[in-house]
Amino acid sequence: GERSFLSIIENKSLENIPNLVYRKGKNIIENPVKVENLSLGLDLNYELLELEKYFENHRINFPDAPERTAVFFTHMGCTWREKTGGCSFCSIFHKHQRLEPKELWRKIQRLKDKYGVQGIKDYGDDFISDKEWIKEIVKTRPKNLKDFIISGVYASPRYVDEEIVKLLKELNLIYAYLGFESGNDGILKKANKGETVRKNYEIAKILDKK
């Protein structure tokens, strides 16, 4: 809604603004939907935020992660949804896109230099599904960012293996948020998770061991 909100402030005609639902007389008008992944394309500006308050709250709630951790998107969308239609409860509608690894590190370098950021938490849904992409992230990491922390990622258990875990360790990962969803194989099948209870248990053991 970022572009749409700006258009409203600029007093543009409602019928020409995408992503709006509004009343016109007795009718409800739904404008065409246009989705832009601004979080991938733009460098976020935090100048109007009191960042120190955010950092302090983060330190309290996530004591194992760097205090100066920033929200970040390395990717949008989900490969599982594009391949299979996704989990039955999925609400992801973004087309699957990933930052080029060098661009990812450029953005991180900017956050570090400008705001003193020590780590990022990635809010994309599908971080580990592209192993070659993660390998390239490790390979292209600048030497001065070797100790930079990827403090958290969201990921699907179906992609976890020993090699992925090793790569995540290379990126200094602290938290891996995995959607196990259920302890019942029947429910997992109906949800189209592509996983089993036993597989999820084994994945948890691999992560715990590393």
N, C-alpha and C positions, 0 to 999 in steps of 0.2 A: 503493500500500500504506500510505499514511500513516494513514488512518482505521482500517484493519484492525490495524495495529501497535499503535495506541493502545488498541483494544478488547481486544487480547491482554493488554496491560499492566494493563488494568482488570479482567482475569480474567472477561471475558464468555464465555458458552458458545460453543464453536467453531462449532456449527451455525448460530449467528446472526450470524456475522461474514462479510461478503462477501469475495470475492477469495482465499479460502484453499483450498489442496489439502492434505489431511491423511489419515493412516491411522486407521481405526476398526476395531479387530480385524483381520480379514484383508482388509478392503475399503479402497479408496482413495476418499475423498469429495472431490468438487469442488463448492464452493459457488458460488452465482450471482456473476457479475462485475458490479461497479458501479464505473464510472470517474468520478472527479471531477477537474476541472481546477483543482486548488488553486492552481497557479502563476498563474492568471489572477484568481482570486477573492480571494486573501489578500495582505496585505502581509507579505513575508518578514521574519523576525526574525533578525538576525545576531549577537545579543548574546553567544552562547556560542562564537562563532568568533574565532580570532585573525586578523582580517582583514588585518593588515599583512603577514603571511606570504603570504597569497594575492596581495595586490597586488604584492609584491616578485617572486614567481614569474611573475606575469603580465608584469611589466616585462621580465624576462629573456627570456621566450619570445615576446613580442609587442612588440618595442621601438618599433614605429611607432604603437602604440595608447596611450591614456592608461594610466598606471600603475594608477590606481584605477578599474578596470573591473569591473562586476558582471554576473553571469549574469542573464538576463532572458527572459521569454516575452511577446511581444506578441500571440501567437496560438497556437492549437493546431489540428492537423488539416491537411488538404490539399484544395484545391478540385479538383485534377486527379483525385484518387481518387474524390471524390464525383460528378464528372461522367462519368468513363470507367472507373472501377474501379481506376485507379491503375497505376503501374509494376508489372511482373510480380513484382518482388522486394520490393514494399512491405510493411512491417509496421506502418504507421500505422493505429491503430484509433480515434483520437479523432475525435469530431465536430468539424467545422470551426467554430471560434469565434475572434473577434478582440476585443481590448480596444477600447472606445470611445476615440478619440484623446484626448479631454480626461482620461479616466481614466488612459490611458497616461502622459500628462505629469504627472498628479498623483503617480503612483507614482515616476516619475523624480525629481520635485522632492523627494519624501520621501527617496530614496536619497542625493541630493546634500546635503540639509540634515542628515540624521542620520549619514551615514557618509562624507561627503566624496567621493562617487562622481563621477567625471568623464566616464564613458562606460559604455555597456552593450553586451553581446554577446547578440544575440537567438538563442535556441536553437530557435525554431519552424522548421518545414520549408518554409514557403511564403510568405515575407514579401512578395514583389512581385506576387502574383497578383491583388490587388485595387488597381488604380491609384487609384480614387476614394478609397479608405481612406488611401492614402499621401498623396494631395493634402490630405486633411483633417488628417493629422498635421502636415504642413508649415504649413498654414493656422492651426492652433490652437496652435502652439508658443508658449509664453510668451516675452516679450522677454528675460527674464533667463536663458533656456536656449538662446538663439540659437547659442551656441558649444558646446553640449553635443554629445558625440560618440556616434553610433551606430557603434561600432567594428567590428561584424561582423554579417552576416545570412546565412542559408541561403536559397537561392532556386533556382527552376527556370529554365533558359535560355529556355524557350519564351515567357516573359513579358517578356523584356528588349527594350526599344526605346530610342530617343533620349530620349523624354520620361521614361521610368522612370529612366534614368541621370541625367538632370538633377535629378529629384526626390531621388534618393539622394545626389547631391552637395549638395543643399540641407540634407540631414540629416547632413552631415559624415561620410559613410560612409568607412571605411578598407578593410575587407575584405568582399568579396562571394564567398561560397562557392557555386559553381554545380556541379550534378551533370551533367557531360558524359557520364560513364559509359563511353563507348566511342568508338573512332574508326572504327567499322564500321556502315554504314547498316542492314545486315541485322540486326545485334544490337540496334541502337536500335529498330528496328521490332518485333522480337520482345519486347523489354522494354516496349513501349507507352510510349516516352518522349515521343512527339509531337514529335520533333526530328530533324534530319539533321546529319551531320558538317559540311556546308557552313554550315548555319545557326549551329551552335555556334562555328565559326571566325569568322564575321562578328560574333557577339555578343562574343567575346573581343576583337576589334579595336575595337568600340565602347567597351567598358569601358576598354581600354588607352588609347585616345585621350582619354578624359575624365579 
